[in-house]
Amino acid sequence: MTTLQIWLAILGMTAITSLTRALFLIGGKRMILPPRVQRALRYAPAAALAAVVIPDVLGTPDGLSFAFSNHALYASLCGLAWYIWRRGMLGTIVVGMLVFTGLRLFT
């Protein structure tokens, strides 16, 4: 890409971002979403988190892997089990990292 193309891309992304964020302020009146849309938006954070985490956990350089060599998958499952059992975020992180490190060192 040329320098001009890079600057045009930056300016274009700035304009699009500013426009989409400003639309809520430009309207002036408070807009109330229909109940059906409000119910659907409750699932947006979980869907976004799953879209980021699942490919990272299941992905390997060779593609998707459920093999025992996929340490991130089994560490994530152990962390999830800990969270379901104890409901503690710090413990979840510690268990996940301990399992991940153990698998990396001993398998």
Secondary structure as UniProt FT lines:
FT   HELIX           3..26
FT   HELIX           35..41
FT   TURN            42..43
FT   HELIX           44..58
FT   STRAND          59..60
FT   TURN            61..62
FT   STRAND          63..64
FT   TURN            68..69
FT   HELIX           71..86
FT   HELIX           89..106
//
